[in-house]
Amino acid sequence: MIWVIIIAVVVFIAFKLGSMSGQVVGSVSSSGGMRVKYAKLLENILGGHKDSKIFVETRTYIRAGVSNYGGTTLFHIQQSTGNKVIIQYEVKDNPVVPSYQLEWTFPDDMDQDEMMAVMAMDMQKKMTQMQ
């Protein structure tokens, strides 16, 4: 009897997770995909360095930035449930700056220039703290 209850709970949880995941994918797809939905944000990110590019793109995730002899600077943009976008900023392998990460969660319909302004301020604060 206990196995039936455990299996029922597992099936229910799997169904809920699949349903939420499907809603997230549907939301991004209806906006034209990640590149279209976050075009302004990507324009700001990719315009920051001539070697910047998109490294990975899935239906709900993009990794963009630059990786070269001077280190790696990446933005991870993840569409999340509840109409949220999670953005992680990662600096590593830089000969001048120690490795660090920052993370933000924004409403996915927020103005992307405003998102970039908030992130830039936080990045500047972090750099000031490390001096």
C-alpha positions as CSV (number, residue, x, y, z in Angstrom):
1,M,0.0,0.0,0.0
2,I,2.8,2.4,0.9
3,W,4.4,1.8,-2.5
4,V,1.2,2.8,-4.3
5,I,1.1,6.1,-2.3
6,I,4.8,6.8,-3.1
7,I,4.4,6.1,-6.8
8,A,1.3,8.3,-6.9
9,V,3.2,11.2,-5.2
10,V,6.2,10.8,-7.6
11,V,3.8,10.8,-10.6
12,F,2.0,13.9,-9.3
13,I,5.3,15.7,-8.7
14,A,6.6,14.8,-12.2
15,F,3.4,15.9,-13.8
16,K,3.5,19.3,-12.0
17,L,7.2,19.8,-12.9
18,G,6.5,18.9,-16.5
19,S,3.5,21.2,-16.6
20,M,5.5,24.2,-15.2
21,S,8.4,23.5,-17.6
22,G,5.9,23.4,-20.5
23,Q,4.5,26.7,-19.5
24,V,7.9,28.3,-19.4
25,V,8.9,26.9,-22.8
26,G,5.5,28.0,-24.2
27,S,6.0,31.5,-22.9
28,V,9.4,31.9,-24.4
29,S,8.3,30.3,-27.7
30,S,5.3,32.7,-28.0
31,S,7.8,35.6,-27.7
32,G,9.9,34.3,-30.6
33,G,12.6,32.4,-28.6
34,M,15.3,33.5,-26.2
35,R,17.2,35.6,-28.7
36,V,14.1,37.6,-29.6
37,K,12.7,37.8,-26.1
38,Y,16.0,39.1,-24.7
39,A,17.3,40.8,-27.8
40,K,17.9,44.2,-26.1
41,L,19.7,42.6,-23.2
42,L,21.8,40.5,-25.5
43,E,22.6,43.5,-27.6
44,N,24.0,45.2,-24.5
45,I,26.0,42.1,-23.5
46,L,27.4,41.4,-26.9
47,G,28.2,45.0,-27.6
48,G,30.5,45.1,-24.6
49,H,33.5,43.4,-26.3
50,K,34.4,42.7,-29.9
51,D,34.9,39.0,-29.1
52,S,31.5,38.5,-27.4
53,K,29.2,35.8,-28.6
54,I,26.5,33.4,-27.7
55,F,28.0,30.2,-26.5
56,V,24.9,28.1,-25.7
57,E,21.2,28.5,-26.5
58,T,18.3,26.3,-25.5
59,R,14.6,26.9,-25.4
60,T,14.9,28.6,-22.0
61,Y,18.6,29.5,-21.5
62,I,21.3,31.5,-23.2
63,R,25.0,31.8,-22.2
64,A,26.7,34.8,-23.8
65,G,29.9,36.7,-23.2
66,V,33.5,36.5,-23.9
67,S,36.3,34.0,-23.3
68,N,39.8,34.6,-24.3
69,Y,43.4,35.0,-23.0
70,G,42.2,37.7,-20.6
71,G,39.7,35.4,-18.9
72,T,36.0,34.5,-19.2
73,T,33.1,36.8,-18.6
74,L,29.7,35.2,-19.0
75,F,26.0,36.1,-18.6
76,H,23.7,33.1,-18.0
77,I,20.1,34.1,-18.8
78,Q,17.6,31.5,-17.6
79,Q,13.8,31.9,-18.1
80,S,12.1,30.8,-14.9
81,T,8.6,30.0,-13.7
82,G,6.4,32.8,-12.4
83,N,7.3,35.1,-15.3
84,K,10.8,35.6,-13.9
85,V,14.2,35.7,-15.5
86,I,17.3,34.7,-13.6
87,I,20.6,36.3,-14.8
88,Q,23.9,35.1,-13.5
89,Y,27.1,37.1,-14.2
90,E,30.4,35.1,-13.9
91,V,34.0,36.3,-14.1
92,K,36.7,33.7,-14.0
93,D,40.3,33.0,-15.1
94,N,41.0,36.7,-15.2
95,P,44.7,37.5,-14.5
96,V,43.7,40.8,-12.8
97,V,40.3,40.2,-11.2
98,P,39.6,37.3,-8.8
99,S,36.8,35.0,-9.9
100,Y,33.3,36.0,-8.7
101,Q,29.6,35.6,-9.6
102,L,26.6,37.8,-9.2
103,E,22.9,36.9,-9.6
104,W,19.7,38.8,-10.3
105,T,16.0,37.8,-10.6
106,F,13.8,40.2,-12.6
107,P,10.2,40.1,-13.9
108,D,10.6,38.9,-17.5
109,D,8.6,41.8,-18.8
110,M,10.8,44.5,-17.1
111,D,12.5,46.9,-19.4
112,Q,15.8,45.2,-20.4
113,D,17.7,48.5,-20.4
114,E,16.6,48.9,-16.7
115,M,17.8,45.3,-16.1
116,M,21.2,46.2,-17.6
117,A,21.4,49.4,-15.5
118,V,20.8,47.5,-12.3
119,M,23.3,44.8,-13.2
120,A,25.9,47.4,-14.2
121,M,25.5,49.2,-10.9
122,D,25.9,46.0,-9.0
123,M,29.0,45.0,-11.0
124,Q,30.5,48.4,-10.4
125,K,29.9,48.0,-6.6
126,K,31.5,44.6,-6.7
127,M,34.6,45.9,-8.5
128,T,34.9,48.8,-6.0
129,Q,34.7,46.3,-3.1
130,M,37.5,44.2,-4.5
131,Q,39.9,47.1,-4.8
